[in-house]
Amino acid sequence: MIDSSFLSWPFFEERHRRFAGELSLWAAEQVHGLADHHDVDASCRRIVAELGGAGWLRAAVPHAYGGLYPSFDVRTLCLARETLAYQDGLADFAFAMQGLGTGPITLFGSEELKRRYLPPVAQGRSIAAFALSEPEAGSDVAAMSTTAVPDGPDHVRIDGTKTWISNGGIADHYVVFARSGEAPGARGLSAFIVDAKTPGLTVEDRIEVIAPHPLATLRFDNCRVPLANRIGGPGEGFKVAMATLDVFRSTVGAAALGFARRALDEALRHSSSRHLFGAPLSDLQMTQAALADMATLVDTSALLVYRAAWTKDQGAARVTREAAMAKMHATEAAQSVIDKAVQVFGGLGVTKGVKVEELYREIRALRIYEGATEVQKIVIAREILKMAEAGASPVRQQAPGV
């Protein structure tokens, strides 16, 4: 029942339609047998290996290092996340973290770092992670307290704590952001690749959440890292982080869109087969109203997600406003769509093992990670205020060359 009519929208090219169609067939056949929510570590390792072996992780790295395209194609990344999320949240998670955990390397890494870290990720032989958040520094990156201080001419020593780290405990490498002290606040951060087996790096705690995913708190104690593992220049960590999120924030909206599409399909299927008062549940006007609301929210989310992805792919230097809108709306809309699907299912909707109950747990975190909805509102407001001050209309902006 997957609705693929949106692929005819002008955002997409034939290569996108082909990618989405082939991945949809593969995911429908393979994902269910790979994901075991009772053993998320093994599941993620298995899914990464299979995604790599089938070639799907090539979308997460540039062509020169085993990828599909010369640089990131955000529409392809969004299609991958939407398609995988439709089938299973762990499959989406496994794909997403391969991209996010190497995005800084792709965008700012040295040639040596790219050659060392990107091909194994594309092949599914190495698991990546992105370590930005701290106990007192989530959305407020400038409040970061983890430090990276010089240790001889060729190394730095990292000390501090990172938390809510996806793939924490199973990753082969972490992109770690730390205060290197070149300037106050956000201008004094740098990014480093820290291999999982580096002495001084320990998994302090595993974090259990309502939708099981591998999450952990990491501790760095006198963790000695080669200066050659720095991504970008000294003090450029904030720029590295924001540029990476500028690419991947739209894909969070795409994952939410995949969850919402699945919830709508489940509600359509159930309401057509479930009889109430002698007729299908779908004959009731209140059910039809709910289905109409759900379908509209799905389409508005898709328009915003793929608008942001298309704009980035057209060469826009930043899509901060568009990506924030896509992430905010798609995650909030998916929460509403899934809630309505649960209501259509009635008591079954809150029964463990029923797909809409799983979706209800999966969607909640997406409204928080990579910038909570409230933070996205601040980002959007600041962007449109800047545009207004510059004399540009925030509702008439076009991508370069349009």
C-alpha positions in Angstrom: 0.0 0.0 0.0 3.0 2.3 0.0 2.1 5.5 -1.8 4.9 6.4 -4.2 3.0 9.0 -6.2 5.1 11.8 -4.6 8.1 10.5 -6.6 6.5 12.2 -9.7 6.9 15.6 -8.0 9.5 17.9 -9.7 11.8 17.6 -6.7 13.0 14.2 -8.1 15.0 12.8 -11.0 14.8 9.4 -12.5 17.8 8.2 -10.4 15.8 9.0 -7.3 12.7 7.1 -8.4 14.9 4.1 -9.3 16.7 4.2 -6.0 13.5 4.5 -4.0 11.8 1.7 -5.9 14.7 -0.7 -5.6 15.3 0.0 -1.9 11.6 -0.3 -1.1 11.6 -3.8 -2.6 14.7 -4.8 -0.8 13.5 -3.4 2.5 10.1 -5.1 2.3 11.9 -8.5 1.8 14.9 -8.2 4.2 14.3 -5.8 7.1 11.8 -7.7 9.1 14.3 -10.6 9.4 17.2 -8.4 10.4 15.6 -6.3 13.2 15.2 -7.8 16.7 14.2 -5.1 19.2 15.2 -7.4 22.0 18.8 -7.3 21.0 19.5 -3.9 19.4 23.2 -4.1 19.4 23.3 -7.3 17.4 20.5 -6.0 15.2 22.3 -2.8 14.3 25.5 -4.6 13.5 23.5 -7.1 11.3 21.5 -4.3 9.6 24.7 -2.2 8.9 26.4 -5.3 7.4 23.4 -6.1 5.2 22.9 -2.5 4.1 26.6 -2.3 3.2 26.6 -5.6 1.4 23.6 -4.6 -0.7 25.2 -1.3 -1.6 22.6 1.0 0.2 25.2 2.6 2.4 27.0 4.0 -0.6 24.4 6.8 -0.4 26.1 8.0 2.8 29.6 8.7 1.4 31.1 10.4 -1.7 31.8 8.4 -4.9 35.6 8.8 -4.5 35.4 6.6 -1.4 32.9 4.0 -2.5 29.8 6.1 -2.6 27.1 6.8 -5.2 27.6 10.5 -6.0 30.4 13.0 -6.0 29.0 14.6 -2.8 25.9 14.2 -0.6 22.6 13.9 -2.4 20.2 14.9 0.3 17.1 13.7 -1.6 18.6 10.2 -1.8 19.4 10.3 2.0 15.9 11.3 2.7 14.4 8.7 0.5 16.5 6.0 2.1 15.5 7.1 5.6 11.8 7.3 4.7 11.8 3.9 3.0 13.7 2.2 5.8 11.6 3.9 8.6 8.4 2.7 6.9 9.7 -0.9 7.6 11.4 -0.6 10.9 12.9 2.1 13.1 16.1 0.2 13.8 16.8 0.0 10.0 16.4 3.7 9.7 18.6 4.3 12.7 21.4 2.1 11.4 21.5 3.8 8.0 21.2 7.3 9.5 24.1 6.9 11.9 26.4 5.7 9.2 25.8 9.0 7.4 25.8 11.3 10.5 28.8 9.6 12.0 30.9 10.2 8.9 29.3 13.4 7.7 31.9 15.7 9.3 34.7 13.6 7.7 33.0 13.9 4.3 32.6 17.6 4.6 35.8 18.7 6.4 38.1 15.7 6.8 41.6 15.5 5.4 42.2 13.2 2.4 43.9 10.7 4.7 41.0 10.6 7.1 38.5 10.1 4.3 40.4 7.2 2.8 40.8 5.6 6.2 37.2 5.9 7.5 34.7 6.3 4.7 35.1 3.1 2.6 34.6 0.7 5.6 31.4 2.6 6.5 30.1 2.4 3.0 30.8 -1.3 2.9 29.1 -1.9 6.3 32.3 -3.1 7.9 32.6 -0.2 10.3 30.0 1.5 12.5 30.1 5.3 13.0 28.9 7.6 15.7 28.5 11.4 16.3 29.3 12.5 19.9 28.1 16.1 20.4 25.6 16.1 23.3 26.7 16.4 27.0 24.7 16.2 30.3 24.6 20.0 30.4 25.0 20.8 26.7 22.5 19.5 24.2 20.9 22.1 21.9 23.2 24.7 23.5 26.4 23.5 21.9 28.3 26.5 23.2 27.9 25.2 26.8 30.1 22.2 26.0 32.6 21.4 28.7 34.5 18.4 27.3 38.1 19.6 26.7 40.8 18.9 24.2 44.2 20.2 25.3 47.6 19.9 23.6 49.6 16.9 24.7 53.0 17.2 22.9 53.4 18.5 19.4 51.2 15.8 17.7 48.4 14.9 20.1 45.6 16.3 22.2 44.2 14.9 25.4 40.4 14.7 25.6 38.6 14.8 29.0 34.9 14.9 29.7 31.5 13.2 29.2 29.2 12.8 26.2 25.7 11.4 26.6 22.7 10.3 24.4 25.3 9.1 21.9 23.6 6.9 19.3 25.6 3.8 18.5 27.4 4.3 21.8 29.0 1.0 22.8 28.9 -0.5 19.4 30.6 2.1 17.2 34.1 1.6 15.8 34.8 5.3 15.8 33.2 8.5 17.3 33.4 12.0 15.9 33.9 13.9 19.2 33.4 17.6 19.7 35.4 19.3 22.5 36.4 22.7 23.8 39.9 23.4 22.4 40.0 27.0 23.6 40.8 29.1 20.6 38.0 31.6 21.5 35.1 31.8 24.0 31.8 30.0 23.4 31.1 28.2 20.1 34.2 29.6 18.4 36.5 27.6 20.7 35.4 24.0 19.7 37.1 21.4 17.6 36.2 18.1 16.2 38.2 14.9 16.4 37.9 11.2 15.4 38.3 9.0 18.4 38.6 5.2 17.7 36.6 3.1 20.0 39.6 1.2 21.3 41.5 4.4 22.3 42.7 4.1 25.9 40.8 6.4 28.2 37.5 6.1 26.3 35.0 4.0 28.2 31.2 3.4 28.0 30.1 4.7 31.3 26.4 3.8 31.0 24.0 2.3 28.5 20.7 4.3 28.2 17.4 2.5 27.8 14.6 4.4 26.0 11.0 3.6 25.1 11.9 2.6 21.6 15.1 0.5 22.0 18.2 1.8 20.2 21.9 1.6 21.2 22.5 4.7 23.2 25.2 5.4 25.7 27.1 7.8 28.0 30.8 8.0 27.1 33.6 9.0 29.4 36.9 10.4 28.2 39.8 10.3 30.8 43.2 11.4 29.5 42.2 10.1 26.1 45.1 10.8 23.8 44.2 11.4 20.2 46.5 12.2 17.3 46.2 15.8 16.1 46.0 14.4 12.6 42.5 13.1 13.6 41.2 16.6 13.9 38.4 17.3 11.4 38.7 20.8 10.0 40.8 23.5 11.6 41.3 24.5 15.2 38.2 26.2 16.6 36.1 25.0 13.6 34.1 22.4 15.6 30.9 24.4 15.7 31.0 25.0 12.0 31.7 21.3 11.4 28.7 20.3 13.6 26.3 22.8 12.1 27.2 22.1 8.5 26.7 18.4 9.2 23.3 18.9 10.8 22.4 21.2 8.0 22.6 18.1 5.7 21.1 15.6 8.0 18.4 17.5 9.8 16.0 17.2 6.8 16.5 13.4 6.9 15.1 13.3 10.5 11.9 14.7 9.0 12.1 12.0 6.3 12.3 9.3 8.9 9.2 10.7 10.6 7.5 10.8 7.3 8.2 7.1 6.9 6.7 6.4 10.3 3.6 8.5 9.4 3.1 6.8 6.0 3.2 3.4 7.7 0.7 4.5 10.4 -1.6 5.8 7.7 -1.4 2.5 5.8 -2.0 0.5 8.9 -5.1 2.7 9.8 -6.4 2.3 6.2 -6.0 -1.5 6.3 -7.6 -1.9 9.8 -10.5 0.5 9.2 -11.4 -1.3 6.0 -11.4 -4.7 7.6 -12.8 -4.0 11.1 -16.6 -4.0 11.3 -18.5 -1.8 13.7 -22.3 -1.6 13.8 -22.6 -3.9 10.8 -20.3 -1.9 8.5 -16.6 -1.3 8.0 -15.1 1.2 10.4 -14.0 3.2 7.4 -17.7 4.0 6.6 -17.9 6.1 9.7 -17.6 9.8 9.0 -15.4 10.4 12.0 -13.0 7.7 10.8 -12.9 9.3 7.4 -12.2 12.7 8.9 -9.2 11.2 10.8 -7.9 9.5 7.7 -8.2 12.8 5.7 -6.3 14.6 8.4 -3.6 11.9 8.4 -3.2 12.0 4.6 -2.9 15.8 4.5 -0.3 15.8 7.3 1.7 13.2 5.4 1.7 15.2 2.2 2.6 18.5 3.9 5.5 16.8 5.6 6.7 15.4 2.3 6.5 18.8 0.6 8.6 20.4 3.3 11.1 17.6 3.6 11.8 17.3 -0.1 11.8 21.1 -0.6 14.6 21.3 2.0 16.5 18.4 0.4 16.1 19.7 -3.1 17.2 23.2 -2.1 20.4 21.8 -0.6 21.0 19.6 -3.7 20.6 22.7 -5.9 23.7 24.2 -4.3 22.4 26.3 -1.5 25.2 26.9 1.0 22.9 26.5 4.0 19.3 25.4 4.3 19.0 26.2 8.0 15.4 27.6 7.7 14.2 24.9 5.3 15.7 22.0 7.2 14.4 23.3 10.6 10.9 23.7 9.1 11.0 20.2 7.6 12.3 18.6 10.8 9.8 20.4 13.1 6.7 19.9 11.0 7.4 16.3 9.9 8.1 15.1 13.4 5.1 16.9 15.0 2.8 15.8 12.1 4.0 12.2 12.4 3.2 12.2 16.1 -0.4 13.4 15.3 -0.8 10.8 12.5 0.4 7.9 14.6 -1.8 9.0 17.5 -4.8 9.0 15.2 -3.8 5.6 13.9 -3.7 4.3 17.5 -7.1 5.7 18.1 -8.5 4.0 14.9 -7.1 0.7 16.3 -8.8 1.2 19.7 -7.5 -1.2 22.3 -5.3 -3.0 19.8 -3.5 0.2 19.2 -1.8 0.1 22.7 -1.1 -3.6 22.5 2.5 -4.6 22.4 3.4 -6.3 19.2 1.0 -4.2 17.1 2.8 -2.0 14.6 1.1 1.2 15.5 2.1 0.8 19.2 5.7 0.4 18.0 5.4 3.5 15.9 4.0 5.4 18.8 7.1 4.7 20.8 9.4 5.3 17.8 8.2 8.7 16.9 8.5 10.4 20.3 12.3 10.7 20.3 12.3 12.3 16.9 10.6 15.4 18.3 13.6 15.9 20.5 16.9 14.7 19.0 18.9 16.8 16.5 17.2 19.8 18.0 13.9 19.7 19.8 10.8 21.3 18.2 11.1 24.3 20.5 14.7 24.8 19.4 13.6 24.5 15.7 11.1 27.3 16.3 13.9 29.5 17.6 16.1 28.7 14.6 13.3 29.4 12.1 12.4 32.7 13.8 16.0 33.9 13.9 16.4 33.0 10.2 13.3 34.8 9.0 14.2 37.8 11.2 17.7 38.0 9.7 16.1 37.9 6.2 13.6 40.6 7.1 16.5 42.8 8.4 18.4 42.2 5.2 15.3 43.3 3.2 14.5 39.9 1.8 11.0 38.3 2.0 11.2 35.0 3.8 8.3 33.7 1.7 9.8 34.4 -1.7 13.2 32.9 -1.5 14.4 30.7 -4.3 17.2 28.2 -4.7 20.2 29.3 -6.7 19.7 29.5 -10.4 15.9 29.3 -10.2 
